[in-house]
Amino acid sequence: MNKLPKILTSLTLLSLVALPSYADEHKSKEKAAPVEAARTYETEKSGTFNGVKLRYKAIASETHLKNDKGEETASIFSVTYLRTDVKSNSERPVFFIFNGGPGSASLWLHLGVYGPKRVVLPSDAVDDGAAPYRLEDNPLSILDAADMVFIDPVGTGYSRAIGKGEGKDFWGIENDAKSIAEFIRLWLVKNKRWNSPKYLSGESYGTTRAAALMEELQGGWSDIAMNGIVFISSILDFQTARYQPGNDTPYISYLPTMAATAWYHGKVDRAGRTLEGFLDEVRAFTLGDYASALLQGNRLSQAAFDDIAARLAGYTGLKLQYVRNANLRVNNMRFMKELLRDEGYVTGRLDSRYKGQDYEGTGERFDGDPSGYGIDAAYTAGIYQYLQNDLGVDIERRYEVLSGTPGKHWAEPRKRGYSEGYPNVAPHVGEAMRQNKDFRVLVANGYYDLATPFFATENTFNANGIDTSRVEFTYYESGHMMYVHQPSIEKLVTDIRTFLEGK
């Protein structure tokens, strides 16, 4: 497997910042695997979750998708957890869970938040080092309150195109959503769970997938209504994250996270302030004077330019001349390289609490994301150990933790031709709310996430026809994968349980 730091320079871990444009030369040339019998590995287990001792069944399995002719096209690998010590689970909540990439398998949420086992990493943003790693029982798992299904989309984990299928048939916002919706339908049929409360939970591009799924699941007369979605480190509108000439939206989106990062590393004055109060001040500046300055462009007076530059430097911890040279527009990659340059460090992208060292210090981008290579080995070892030793999975082919292949061949929908430049699936959430009175949303945000910044998420959910009275925003003093920070994972699970209880 390629090392994550190299992947992260072009493709974000669990988050696609710029979806590749559809082009004929980007179509996958890979041949599908021959059709083999779908495998199932079933084990009976017990554990204690949220103080409740219970018995459950773990089912690692392959589900074959078929085309309209009944021919197999894909094999989807998943792990299902069903509580077995209840009289009936027909009305018990079920969570369908996936990660992003879009080439990422579900191991991060599986072994990080929801599953009965959890990879335990240093909570203070320190590199994971080498084996042995800690894979322990996860008493925080929500298995006492809900059944769970962890899904690996085609091209991730053990999932792949087979028979008459090709990778390109499943790689794209719409194609991906259609395949996962079909998997969910088949799972409901097999497990007789049509009347169970149903929830989705995705992380990063997985939140894009979850929003797109609402169109597939709740559209038309074959309506599979969802009770809610838990969005973790959300990106629904890609205009908020694409640094392209003429698009100032990302500079607005990322600024509060840059300020939070500067706060964490002691580059701003924290005397008499709280982080939350400081960020409220930055939000107001960003929406007001800063956004106005960017919009004015060359019409901005020199005095106003100087004032905005000084305030921007004060909030971000960057040198004033650097901000001036950037024309008030510092992108996230340059910020991560610049903030701690004089100390010989770069900050993490997925989690800006992390610090790393590059080969040399004069570049504009880091060599690799220290918050990526700081966790990847532990999770990779953890998923292999867990699937093989705990669940008895004996599949020998590579488990694709984070493959760059799907992202390279990802196809965007182009319904309005060339002018449609930024995918935005947020309107699907608003539509789902208008068509389903019980549909609710939890949005979990890391303050130190420089991949999918919290302010971009706030702006997205406060537009796009979304009823924010049915949206709960929660925040954590960690990054993209806030669950690697012990206080944050404890708060996150508490927030998810509260959401599940409808409070």
The 8 nearest C-alpha neighbors of each residue, nearest first, counted from 0:
[[1, 2, 399, 402, 400, 3, 397, 401],
 [2, 0, 3, 6, 5, 4, 402, 401],
 [1, 3, 4, 5, 0, 6, 372, 375],
 [2, 4, 6, 5, 7, 372, 1, 371],
 [3, 5, 367, 7, 6, 368, 2, 372],
 [6, 4, 3, 7, 8, 2, 367, 1],
 [7, 5, 3, 4, 8, 10, 9, 2],
 [6, 8, 10, 11, 4, 9, 5, 3],
 [7, 9, 6, 5, 10, 367, 4, 11],
 [10, 8, 7, 6, 11, 5, 403, 15],
 [11, 9, 7, 6, 8, 15, 12, 403],
 [10, 12, 7, 14, 15, 13, 100, 9],
 [11, 13, 14, 100, 7, 10, 401, 371],
 [12, 14, 100, 99, 203, 103, 204, 11],
 [15, 13, 203, 204, 100, 11, 12, 99],
 [14, 16, 11, 17, 100, 204, 18, 10],
 [17, 15, 240, 14, 241, 18, 11, 237],
 [18, 16, 15, 241, 19, 237, 240, 10],
 [17, 19, 15, 20, 16, 409, 406, 411],
 [20, 18, 409, 17, 21, 407, 410, 406],
 [21, 19, 411, 410, 22, 18, 409, 25],
 [20, 22, 410, 411, 19, 409, 25, 23],
 [21, 23, 25, 24, 20, 26, 410, 408],
 [24, 22, 25, 26, 21, 27, 408, 410],
 [23, 25, 22, 26, 27, 21, 408, 28],
 [26, 24, 408, 22, 23, 27, 21, 407],
 [25, 27, 24, 23, 408, 167, 28, 22],
 [26, 28, 29, 167, 408, 166, 25, 165],
 [27, 29, 26, 30, 165, 166, 167, 25],
 [30, 28, 27, 31, 165, 166, 167, 26],
 [31, 29, 28, 165, 32, 166, 160, 161],
 [30, 32, 161, 160, 165, 162, 164, 29],
 [31, 33, 161, 162, 160, 34, 30, 159],
 [34, 32, 162, 161, 35, 31, 163, 160],
 [33, 35, 162, 161, 32, 36, 71, 72],
 [36, 34, 37, 33, 161, 32, 38, 162],
 [35, 37, 38, 34, 61, 63, 39, 62],
 [38, 36, 61, 35, 62, 39, 63, 60],
 [39, 37, 61, 60, 36, 40, 59, 62],
 [38, 40, 60, 59, 41, 61, 37, 58],
 [41, 39, 59, 58, 60, 392, 391, 390],
 [40, 42, 58, 57, 39, 59, 43, 56],
 [43, 41, 57, 56, 44, 390, 58, 40],
 [44, 42, 56, 55, 57, 41, 45, 54],
 [43, 45, 55, 54, 56, 42, 46, 57],
 [46, 44, 54, 53, 55, 43, 47, 52],
 [47, 45, 52, 53, 48, 54, 44, 115],
 [46, 48, 52, 51, 50, 138, 53, 49],
 [49, 47, 138, 51, 50, 140, 139, 143],
 [48, 50, 51, 138, 139, 47, 143, 140],
 [49, 51, 48, 47, 52, 138, 143, 139],
 [52, 50, 47, 48, 49, 53, 143, 46],
 [53, 51, 47, 46, 48, 50, 54, 45],
 [54, 52, 45, 46, 47, 51, 84, 55],
 [55, 53, 45, 84, 83, 44, 82, 46],
 [54, 56, 82, 83, 44, 81, 45, 43],
 [55, 57, 43, 81, 80, 42, 44, 82],
 [58, 56, 80, 42, 79, 41, 43, 59],
 [59, 57, 41, 79, 78, 40, 60, 56],
 [60, 58, 78, 40, 77, 39, 79, 41],
 [61, 59, 39, 38, 77, 76, 40, 58],
 [60, 62, 76, 37, 75, 38, 74, 39],
 [63, 61, 75, 74, 76, 37, 64, 60],
 [64, 62, 74, 73, 71, 75, 61, 65],
 [63, 65, 73, 72, 71, 74, 62, 66],
 [66, 64, 71, 70, 69, 72, 63, 67],
 [65, 67, 69, 68, 70, 72, 71, 64],
 [68, 66, 69, 65, 70, 71, 64, 72],
 [69, 67, 66, 70, 65, 71, 163, 72],
 [68, 70, 65, 66, 67, 71, 64, 72],
 [69, 71, 65, 66, 68, 72, 163, 162],
 [72, 70, 65, 162, 64, 73, 163, 63],
 [71, 73, 164, 161, 163, 65, 162, 64],
 [74, 72, 160, 161, 64, 63, 159, 71],
 [73, 75, 63, 158, 62, 159, 61, 160],
 [76, 74, 158, 62, 61, 63, 152, 73],
 [77, 75, 61, 158, 151, 60, 157, 62],
 [78, 76, 150, 149, 60, 59, 151, 75],
 [77, 79, 59, 149, 58, 148, 60, 80],
 [80, 78, 148, 58, 147, 57, 149, 59],
 [79, 81, 57, 147, 146, 56, 148, 58],
 [82, 80, 146, 56, 55, 83, 79, 57],
 [81, 83, 55, 54, 84, 56, 146, 80],
 [84, 82, 55, 85, 54, 81, 56, 53],
 [83, 85, 54, 82, 53, 86, 55, 87],
 [86, 84, 87, 83, 88, 82, 54, 53],
 [87, 85, 84, 88, 83, 89, 82, 91],
 [88, 86, 85, 89, 90, 91, 83, 84],
 [87, 89, 91, 90, 85, 86, 82, 195],
 [88, 90, 192, 87, 195, 91, 194, 191],
 [91, 89, 195, 88, 194, 92, 196, 192],
 [90, 92, 88, 195, 89, 145, 93, 196],
 [93, 91, 196, 145, 195, 197, 146, 90],
 [92, 94, 146, 197, 145, 147, 198, 196],
 [93, 95, 147, 198, 199, 96, 148, 197],
 [96, 94, 148, 199, 147, 149, 198, 200],
 [95, 97, 200, 149, 201, 199, 148, 94],
 [98, 96, 105, 201, 150, 149, 205, 200],
 [99, 97, 205, 105, 202, 201, 103, 104],
 [98, 100, 204, 205, 13, 101, 103, 203],
 [101, 99, 13, 102, 103, 14, 204, 12],
 [100, 102, 99, 103, 204, 406, 15, 405],
 [103, 101, 100, 402, 401, 405, 155, 403],
 [104, 102, 401, 100, 99, 101, 155, 400],
 [103, 105, 155, 156, 151, 400, 106, 98],
 [104, 106, 98, 97, 107, 151, 109, 108],
 [105, 107, 109, 110, 104, 108, 382, 378],
 [108, 106, 111, 109, 110, 105, 98, 378],
 [107, 109, 111, 112, 110, 106, 105, 113],
 [110, 108, 106, 114, 107, 113, 111, 105],
 [111, 109, 117, 107, 118, 106, 108, 114],
 [110, 112, 108, 107, 117, 109, 482, 118],
 [113, 111, 108, 110, 109, 114, 482, 140],
 [112, 114, 140, 109, 108, 141, 111, 115],
 [113, 115, 109, 116, 110, 140, 112, 117],
 [114, 116, 137, 140, 136, 117, 113, 138],
 [117, 115, 136, 137, 114, 135, 110, 134],
 [116, 118, 110, 137, 111, 135, 134, 119],
 [117, 119, 134, 110, 133, 111, 381, 120],
 [118, 120, 133, 117, 134, 121, 135, 483],
 [119, 121, 122, 483, 127, 118, 133, 374],
 [122, 120, 123, 125, 124, 119, 127, 483],
 [121, 123, 484, 485, 124, 483, 120, 125],
 [122, 124, 121, 125, 484, 352, 353, 483],
 [125, 123, 353, 122, 352, 121, 126, 370],
 [124, 126, 123, 121, 127, 353, 373, 122],
 [127, 125, 373, 128, 374, 124, 372, 369],
 [126, 128, 373, 374, 120, 125, 377, 129],
 [129, 127, 126, 130, 373, 376, 377, 374],
 [128, 130, 131, 127, 376, 132, 377, 126],
 [131, 129, 132, 128, 377, 380, 376, 127],
 [130, 132, 129, 133, 377, 380, 128, 134],
 [133, 131, 130, 377, 134, 129, 381, 118],
 [132, 134, 119, 118, 135, 131, 120, 377],
 [135, 133, 118, 117, 119, 381, 132, 116],
 [134, 136, 117, 116, 133, 137, 118, 119],
 [135, 137, 116, 115, 117, 138, 134, 46],
 [136, 138, 116, 115, 139, 117, 140, 135],
 [137, 139, 48, 140, 49, 47, 136, 115],
 [140, 138, 137, 49, 48, 141, 492, 489],
 [139, 141, 113, 142, 138, 114, 115, 137],
 [142, 140, 143, 144, 145, 113, 139, 48],
 [143, 141, 145, 144, 140, 146, 48, 82],
 [142, 144, 141, 48, 145, 51, 49, 53],
 [143, 145, 142, 141, 146, 92, 91, 496],
 [146, 144, 92, 142, 93, 143, 141, 91],
 [145, 147, 93, 81, 80, 142, 92, 94],
 [148, 146, 94, 80, 93, 79, 95, 145],
 [147, 149, 79, 95, 78, 96, 94, 150],
 [150, 148, 96, 78, 77, 97, 95, 105],
 [151, 149, 77, 97, 96, 105, 152, 148],
 [150, 152, 104, 155, 156, 105, 76, 77],
 [153, 151, 155, 158, 150, 154, 75, 179],
 [152, 154, 159, 158, 155, 75, 160, 169],
 [153, 155, 159, 158, 152, 405, 102, 156],
 [156, 154, 104, 399, 153, 151, 158, 152],
 [155, 157, 399, 398, 104, 158, 151, 400],
 [156, 158, 398, 76, 155, 159, 399, 397],
 [159, 157, 75, 153, 76, 74, 156, 155],
 [160, 158, 153, 154, 74, 73, 161, 157],
 [159, 161, 73, 31, 164, 165, 166, 72],
 [162, 160, 32, 31, 73, 72, 164, 33],
 [161, 163, 34, 33, 72, 71, 164, 31],
 [164, 162, 72, 71, 161, 70, 165, 31],
 [165, 163, 72, 160, 161, 162, 31, 73],
 [166, 164, 160, 167, 168, 31, 30, 163],
 [165, 167, 168, 169, 160, 27, 170, 164],
 [166, 168, 170, 169, 165, 27, 26, 408],
 [167, 169, 166, 165, 170, 174, 164, 171],
 [170, 168, 174, 175, 167, 166, 171, 153],
 [171, 169, 409, 167, 175, 405, 174, 168],
 [172, 170, 410, 409, 174, 175, 173, 411],
 [171, 173, 175, 174, 411, 176, 410, 170],
 [172, 174, 176, 175, 171, 177, 211, 412],
 [175, 173, 169, 177, 171, 176, 172, 170],
 [174, 176, 169, 178, 173, 172, 177, 171],
 [177, 175, 212, 173, 179, 174, 178, 211],
 [176, 178, 180, 174, 175, 179, 173, 181],
 [179, 177, 181, 175, 180, 176, 182, 174],
 [178, 180, 182, 176, 181, 177, 183, 175],
 [181, 179, 183, 177, 182, 178, 176, 216],
 [182, 180, 184, 178, 179, 183, 177, 185],
 [181, 183, 179, 185, 180, 184, 186, 178],
 [184, 182, 186, 180, 181, 185, 187, 179],
 [185, 183, 181, 187, 182, 186, 180, 188],
 [184, 186, 188, 182, 183, 187, 189, 181],
 [185, 187, 183, 189, 188, 184, 190, 182],
 [188, 186, 192, 184, 190, 185, 191, 189],
 [189, 187, 185, 191, 186, 190, 184, 192],
 [190, 188, 186, 187, 191, 185, 192, 184],
 [189, 191, 187, 192, 188, 186, 193, 185],
 [192, 190, 188, 187, 189, 193, 89, 186],
 [191, 193, 187, 195, 89, 190, 194, 188],
 [194, 192, 195, 187, 191, 188, 89, 223],
 [195, 193, 192, 90, 89, 196, 191, 197],
 [194, 196, 90, 192, 91, 92, 193, 89],
 [197, 195, 92, 226, 93, 90, 194, 91],
 [198, 196, 225, 93, 226, 92, 195, 94],
 [199, 197, 94, 227, 228, 226, 225, 93],
 [200, 198, 228, 95, 94, 96, 229, 209],
 [199, 201, 229, 96, 228, 230, 95, 97],
 [202, 200, 205, 206, 97, 98, 230, 96],
 [201, 203, 231, 205, 98, 206, 232, 99],
 [202, 204, 14, 205, 232, 233, 206, 13],
 [205, 203, 99, 14, 207, 206, 100, 101],
 [204, 206, 99, 201, 202, 98, 208, 203],
 [205, 207, 201, 209, 204, 208, 202, 203],
 [208, 206, 204, 235, 210, 205, 209, 234],
 [207, 209, 205, 211, 206, 210, 212, 176],
 [208, 210, 206, 212, 207, 211, 205, 201],
 [211, 209, 207, 212, 213, 208, 428, 427],
 [212, 210, 208, 213, 209, 214, 424, 176],
 [213, 211, 215, 209, 176, 214, 210, 216],
 [212, 214, 216, 210, 211, 215, 217, 427],
 [213, 215, 218, 212, 211, 217, 216, 427],
 [216, 214, 212, 213, 218, 217, 177, 180],
 [217, 215, 223, 213, 214, 218, 212, 222],
 [216, 218, 222, 223, 224, 213, 214, 215],
 [219, 217, 214, 215, 216, 222, 220, 213],
 [220, 218, 221, 222, 217, 216, 215, 214],
 [219, 221, 222, 218, 217, 223, 216, 224],
 [222, 220, 219, 223, 218, 217, 216, 224],
 [221, 223, 217, 220, 224, 216, 219, 218],
 [224, 222, 216, 217, 225, 221, 184, 193],
 [225, 223, 217, 222, 226, 216, 435, 197],
 [224, 226, 197, 227, 198, 438, 223, 196],
 [227, 225, 438, 197, 198, 437, 196, 439],
 [226, 228, 439, 198, 438, 440, 225, 199],
 [227, 229, 199, 440, 198, 200, 230, 441],
 [228, 230, 200, 441, 440, 442, 199, 231],
 [229, 231, 442, 206, 201, 233, 200, 441],
 [230, 232, 202, 443, 233, 442, 201, 229],
 [233, 231, 203, 444, 479, 202, 451, 443],
 [232, 234, 203, 206, 231, 230, 451, 456],
 [233, 235, 236, 451, 203, 207, 206, 204],
 [234, 236, 207, 425, 424, 423, 237, 233],
 [237, 235, 423, 238, 234, 239, 422, 424],
 [238, 236, 239, 240, 421, 422, 423, 235],
 [237, 239, 421, 240, 241, 236, 248, 249],
 [238, 240, 249, 237, 248, 455, 236, 252],
 [241, 239, 249, 237, 238, 16, 242, 252],
 [242, 240, 238, 243, 17, 239, 237, 249],
 [243, 241, 249, 240, 246, 244, 330, 247],
 [242, 244, 246, 241, 245, 247, 249, 238],
 [245, 243, 246, 242, 247, 241, 248, 249],
 [244, 246, 243, 247, 242, 248, 294, 293],
 [245, 247, 243, 244, 248, 242, 249, 238],
 [246, 248, 250, 249, 245, 293, 251, 242],
 [247, 249, 251, 239, 250, 246, 252, 238],
 [250, 248, 252, 239, 240, 251, 247, 253],
 [251, 249, 252, 248, 253, 247, 254, 328],
 [250, 252, 249, 248, 254, 253, 285, 290],
 [253, 251, 455, 249, 454, 250, 254, 239],
 [254, 252, 256, 250, 251, 255, 452, 249],
 [253, 255, 257, 256, 251, 252, 250, 258],
 [256, 254, 258, 257, 253, 281, 259, 282],
 [257, 255, 259, 258, 253, 254, 447, 260],
 [256, 258, 260, 254, 255, 259, 315, 261],
 [259, 257, 315, 255, 261, 256, 314, 260],
 [258, 260, 256, 262, 257, 261, 255, 263],
 [261, 259, 257, 263, 262, 258, 447, 351],
 [260, 262, 266, 258, 264, 259, 263, 316],
 [263, 261, 259, 265, 260, 267, 264, 266],
 [262, 264, 260, 261, 265, 259, 352, 266],
 [265, 263, 261, 262, 266, 260, 352, 267],
 [266, 264, 262, 263, 267, 261, 268, 269],
 [265, 267, 316, 261, 264, 262, 268, 315],
 [268, 266, 262, 265, 316, 261, 269, 314],
 [267, 269, 270, 266, 265, 262, 272, 313],
 [270, 268, 272, 267, 271, 262, 273, 265],
 [269, 271, 272, 268, 273, 267, 277, 274],
 [270, 272, 269, 273, 268, 276, 277, 274],
 [273, 271, 269, 270, 277, 276, 274, 268],
 [274, 272, 276, 275, 277, 271, 269, 270],
 [273, 275, 277, 276, 278, 272, 259, 262],
 [274, 276, 278, 273, 277, 279, 272, 280],
 [277, 275, 279, 273, 278, 274, 280, 272],
 [276, 278, 274, 280, 275, 279, 273, 281],
 [279, 277, 281, 275, 280, 276, 282, 274],
 [278, 280, 282, 276, 281, 277, 275, 283],
 [279, 281, 277, 278, 283, 282, 284, 276],
 [282, 280, 278, 284, 283, 279, 255, 285],
 [283, 281, 279, 285, 284, 280, 278, 286],
 [284, 282, 280, 286, 281, 285, 287, 279],
 [285, 283, 281, 287, 282, 288, 286, 289],
 [286, 284, 289, 282, 283, 287, 290, 281],
 [285, 287, 283, 290, 284, 282, 289, 288],
 [288, 286, 284, 285, 290, 289, 283, 291],
 [287, 289, 291, 284, 290, 292, 285, 286],
 [288, 290, 285, 292, 291, 287, 284, 293],
 [291, 289, 293, 292, 286, 287, 288, 285],
 [290, 292, 294, 288, 289, 293, 287, 295],
 [291, 293, 289, 295, 294, 290, 288, 299],
 [294, 292, 290, 296, 295, 291, 289, 247],
 [293, 295, 291, 292, 296, 290, 247, 289],
 [296, 294, 292, 298, 293, 299, 291, 297],
 [295, 297, 298, 293, 294, 299, 292, 291],
 [298, 296, 299, 295, 300, 293, 294, 292],
 [297, 299, 295, 296, 300, 292, 294, 301],
 [300, 298, 297, 295, 296, 304, 303, 292],
 [301, 299, 303, 302, 304, 298, 297, 305],
 [300, 302, 304, 303, 305, 299, 306, 298],
 [303, 301, 305, 304, 300, 306, 299, 307],
 [302, 304, 306, 300, 305, 301, 307, 299],
 [305, 303, 301, 307, 302, 306, 308, 300],
 [304, 306, 308, 302, 303, 307, 301, 309],
 [305, 307, 303, 309, 304, 308, 302, 310],
 [308, 306, 310, 304, 309, 305, 311, 303],
 [309, 307, 311, 305, 306, 310, 322, 304],
 [310, 308, 312, 306, 311, 307, 319, 313],
 [311, 309, 313, 307, 312, 308, 314, 306],
 [312, 310, 308, 314, 313, 309, 307, 315],
 [313, 311, 317, 309, 315, 319, 310, 314],
 [312, 314, 310, 311, 316, 315, 309, 267],
 [313, 315, 311, 258, 312, 316, 310, 267],
 [316, 314, 258, 312, 317, 261, 313, 257],
 [315, 317, 266, 261, 312, 313, 267, 314],
 [318, 316, 312, 315, 338, 319, 321, 322],
 [317, 319, 321, 320, 312, 322, 316, 313],
 [318, 320, 322, 312, 321, 309, 323, 317],
 [321, 319, 323, 322, 318, 324, 325, 317],
 [320, 322, 324, 318, 323, 319, 325, 317],
 [323, 321, 325, 319, 320, 327, 324, 308],
 [322, 324, 320, 326, 325, 321, 327, 308],
 [323, 325, 321, 326, 322, 320, 327, 319],
 [326, 324, 322, 328, 327, 323, 329, 321],
 [325, 327, 323, 328, 324, 322, 329, 308],
 [326, 328, 325, 322, 323, 308, 329, 311],
 [329, 327, 325, 326, 250, 330, 322, 247],
 [330, 328, 325, 334, 327, 333, 331, 250],
 [331, 329, 333, 332, 334, 328, 250, 242],
 [330, 332, 334, 333, 335, 329, 449, 253],
 [333, 331, 335, 334, 364, 330, 336, 363],
 [334, 332, 336, 363, 335, 331, 330, 364],
 [333, 335, 331, 337, 336, 332, 338, 330],
 [336, 334, 346, 332, 333, 337, 345, 338],
 [335, 337, 345, 333, 334, 364, 365, 363],
 [336, 338, 340, 334, 335, 339, 333, 345],
 [337, 339, 340, 334, 335, 317, 336, 316],
 [340, 338, 344, 342, 341, 337, 345, 343],
 [341, 339, 337, 343, 342, 344, 338, 336],
 [340, 342, 343, 339, 344, 338, 337, 360],
 [343, 341, 339, 340, 344, 345, 338, 360],
 [342, 344, 340, 341, 339, 356, 360, 345],
 [345, 343, 356, 339, 355, 340, 342, 354],
 [344, 346, 336, 355, 354, 335, 339, 356],
 [347, 345, 354, 335, 351, 353, 355, 348],
 [346, 348, 351, 370, 353, 350, 369, 368],
 [347, 349, 449, 350, 351, 450, 368, 370],
 [350, 348, 479, 448, 450, 449, 370, 347],
 [349, 351, 478, 347, 448, 348, 447, 352],
 [350, 352, 347, 346, 447, 353, 348, 260],
 [351, 353, 350, 124, 347, 354, 447, 346],
 [354, 352, 347, 124, 351, 370, 346, 369],
 [355, 353, 346, 345, 344, 347, 369, 352],
 [354, 356, 369, 345, 344, 346, 357, 353],
 [357, 355, 344, 345, 343, 358, 354, 359],
 [358, 356, 359, 366, 365, 360, 355, 344],
 [357, 359, 356, 360, 366, 365, 361, 362],
 [360, 358, 357, 361, 362, 356, 343, 366],
 [359, 361, 362, 357, 340, 343, 358, 344],
 [360, 362, 359, 363, 340, 336, 364, 337],
 [363, 361, 364, 360, 359, 365, 336, 333],
 [362, 364, 333, 336, 361, 365, 332, 337],
 [365, 363, 336, 332, 362, 333, 366, 335],
 [364, 366, 367, 336, 357, 345, 368, 363],
 [367, 365, 357, 364, 368, 4, 358, 8],
 [368, 366, 4, 365, 369, 5, 8, 7],
 [367, 369, 371, 347, 370, 4, 348, 372],
 [370, 368, 347, 355, 371, 372, 373, 353],
 [369, 371, 373, 347, 368, 350, 353, 349],
 [372, 370, 368, 373, 369, 374, 375, 3],
 [371, 373, 369, 375, 374, 370, 4, 3],
 [372, 374, 126, 370, 371, 127, 369, 375],
 [373, 375, 127, 372, 371, 377, 376, 378],
 [376, 374, 378, 372, 377, 379, 371, 373],
 [375, 377, 379, 378, 374, 380, 127, 129],
 [376, 378, 380, 379, 375, 374, 381, 132],
 [377, 379, 381, 375, 380, 376, 382, 118],
 [380, 378, 376, 381, 382, 377, 375, 383],
 [381, 379, 377, 383, 378, 382, 384, 376],
 [380, 382, 378, 384, 379, 383, 377, 385],
 [381, 383, 385, 384, 379, 380, 386, 378],
 [384, 382, 386, 380, 385, 381, 387, 379],
 [385, 383, 381, 387, 382, 388, 386, 380],
 [384, 386, 389, 382, 388, 383, 387, 381],
 [387, 385, 390, 383, 392, 384, 389, 388],
 [386, 388, 391, 392, 384, 385, 390, 383],
 [387, 389, 385, 384, 391, 386, 390, 392],
 [388, 390, 385, 386, 391, 387, 384, 392],
 [391, 389, 386, 392, 387, 388, 42, 385],
 [390, 392, 387, 388, 389, 393, 386, 40],
 [393, 391, 387, 386, 390, 394, 40, 59],
 [392, 394, 395, 391, 387, 386, 40, 390],
 [395, 393, 392, 396, 157, 397, 387, 398],
 [394, 396, 393, 397, 398, 392, 157, 387],
 [397, 395, 394, 398, 157, 399, 393, 156],
 [396, 398, 399, 395, 157, 156, 394, 0],
 [397, 399, 156, 157, 400, 396, 155, 383],
 [400, 398, 156, 155, 401, 402, 397, 157],
 [399, 401, 104, 103, 156, 398, 402, 155],
 [402, 400, 103, 102, 399, 104, 403, 155],
 [401, 403, 102, 404, 399, 103, 400, 155],
 [402, 404, 406, 405, 102, 407, 401, 10],
 [403, 405, 407, 402, 406, 408, 102, 154],
 [406, 404, 408, 102, 407, 409, 403, 170],
 [405, 407, 409, 408, 404, 403, 101, 102],
 [408, 406, 404, 405, 409, 403, 19, 25],
 [407, 409, 25, 405, 406, 26, 27, 410],
 [410, 408, 171, 406, 170, 407, 405, 19],
 [411, 409, 171, 21, 20, 408, 170, 412],
 [410, 412, 21, 171, 20, 413, 172, 409],
 [411, 413, 414, 410, 172, 173, 171, 422],
 [414, 412, 416, 415, 411, 419, 417, 420],
 [413, 415, 416, 412, 419, 417, 411, 418],
 [416, 414, 413, 419, 418, 417, 412, 420],
 [415, 417, 413, 418, 414, 419, 420, 412],
 [416, 418, 419, 415, 420, 413, 414, 20],
 [419, 417, 416, 420, 415, 413, 421, 414],
 [420, 418, 417, 415, 421, 416, 413, 414],
 [421, 419, 418, 422, 417, 238, 413, 20],
 [420, 422, 238, 237, 419, 423, 236, 241],
 [423, 421, 237, 236, 424, 420, 411, 238],
 [424, 422, 236, 425, 235, 237, 421, 426],
 [423, 425, 235, 426, 427, 211, 210, 236],
 [424, 426, 235, 427, 428, 423, 463, 236],
 [427, 425, 463, 429, 428, 424, 430, 464],
 [428, 426, 430, 425, 429, 424, 210, 431],
 [429, 427, 431, 426, 430, 425, 210, 432],
 [428, 430, 465, 464, 426, 432, 431, 427],
 [429, 431, 427, 433, 432, 428, 426, 434],
 [432, 430, 428, 434, 429, 433, 435, 427],
 [431, 433, 435, 429, 430, 434, 438, 436],
 [432, 434, 430, 431, 435, 429, 436, 466],
 [433, 435, 431, 432, 430, 436, 217, 438],
 [436, 434, 432, 437, 438, 433, 431, 224],
 [435, 437, 438, 432, 434, 433, 439, 431],
 [438, 436, 435, 226, 439, 432, 227, 225],
 [437, 439, 226, 227, 435, 432, 436, 225],
 [440, 438, 227, 469, 470, 437, 226, 228],
 [439, 441, 470, 228, 227, 229, 471, 469],
 [440, 442, 229, 471, 470, 230, 472, 228],
 [441, 443, 230, 472, 471, 231, 229, 473],
 [442, 444, 231, 473, 474, 232, 230, 472],
 [445, 443, 474, 232, 453, 473, 475, 446],
 [444, 446, 478, 475, 477, 448, 447, 474],
 [445, 447, 476, 448, 477, 475, 478, 256],
 [448, 446, 478, 351, 477, 350, 445, 260],
 [449, 447, 478, 479, 350, 349, 445, 452],
 [448, 450, 348, 452, 349, 451, 447, 256],
 [451, 449, 448, 349, 348, 452, 14, 479],
 [450, 452, 449, 232, 234, 448, 233, 453],
 [453, 451, 448, 449, 455, 454, 253, 450],
 [452, 454, 456, 455, 444, 457, 451, 446],
 [453, 455, 457, 456, 252, 452, 458, 255],
 [456, 454, 252, 458, 453, 457, 452, 239],
 [455, 457, 459, 453, 454, 458, 460, 233],
 [458, 456, 454, 460, 455, 459, 461, 453],
 [457, 459, 455, 461, 456, 460, 454, 462],
 [460, 458, 456, 462, 461, 457, 455, 236],
 [461, 459, 462, 457, 458, 456, 465, 463],
 [460, 462, 458, 459, 457, 467, 465, 463],
 [461, 463, 460, 459, 464, 465, 458, 425],
 [462, 464, 426, 465, 425, 429, 460, 459],
 [463, 465, 429, 462, 426, 466, 430, 461],
 [464, 466, 429, 463, 467, 460, 462, 428],
 [467, 465, 468, 469, 464, 429, 470, 432],
 [466, 468, 470, 469, 465, 461, 460, 471],
 [469, 467, 466, 470, 471, 465, 439, 440],
 [470, 468, 467, 439, 466, 440, 471, 438],
 [469, 471, 467, 440, 468, 441, 439, 472],
 [470, 472, 441, 442, 440, 473, 469, 467],
 [473, 471, 442, 443, 441, 470, 474, 444],
 [472, 474, 443, 444, 442, 471, 475, 441],
 [475, 473, 444, 445, 443, 446, 472, 476],
 [474, 476, 445, 477, 487, 446, 444, 481],
 [477, 475, 446, 445, 487, 447, 474, 478],
 [476, 478, 481, 445, 447, 475, 446, 484],
 [477, 479, 350, 448, 447, 445, 481, 480],
 [478, 480, 448, 349, 481, 232, 445, 350],
 [481, 479, 482, 478, 483, 349, 350, 477],
 [480, 482, 477, 478, 483, 479, 484, 487],
 [481, 483, 488, 484, 480, 487, 111, 112],
 [484, 482, 481, 122, 480, 120, 485, 488],
 [485, 483, 122, 482, 487, 486, 481, 488],
 [484, 486, 488, 487, 122, 483, 489, 482],
 [487, 485, 489, 488, 484, 490, 122, 482],
 [486, 488, 490, 484, 489, 485, 475, 482],
 [489, 487, 482, 491, 485, 490, 486, 492],
 [488, 490, 486, 487, 492, 491, 493, 485],
 [489, 491, 487, 493, 488, 492, 494, 486],
 [492, 490, 488, 494, 493, 489, 487, 495],
 [491, 493, 495, 494, 489, 490, 496, 488],
 [492, 494, 490, 496, 491, 495, 497, 489],
 [493, 495, 491, 497, 492, 496, 490, 498],
 [496, 494, 492, 498, 497, 493, 499, 491],
 [497, 495, 499, 493, 498, 494, 492, 500],
 [496, 498, 494, 500, 495, 499, 502, 493],
 [497, 499, 495, 501, 496, 500, 502, 494],
 [500, 498, 496, 501, 497, 495, 502, 144],
 [499, 501, 497, 498, 502, 496, 495, 144],
 [500, 502, 498, 499, 497, 496, 439, 495],
 [501, 500, 497, 498, 499, 496, 494, 471]]
